Amino acid sequence: MAGMPGMSAKRWPALPYDAWKDTYATLHMWMQIVGKVALAQAPPLNHSWGHPHV
């Protein structure tokens, strides 16, 4: 990015989907597991708590 110290104008390298689709699928599955564990450990939150009852 121009004007930002320490940043170069180089682009990211090519990342063809076929070359990393198995890694993508595994990473996606693990991120879903991490999200479910985090959700299970979070305190319960009632979605209506932020809305006044009229």
Secondary structure, DSSP 8 states (H G I E B T S, - for coil): -TT-TT----------HHHHHHHHHHHHHHHHHHHHHHHHHS----GGGGS---
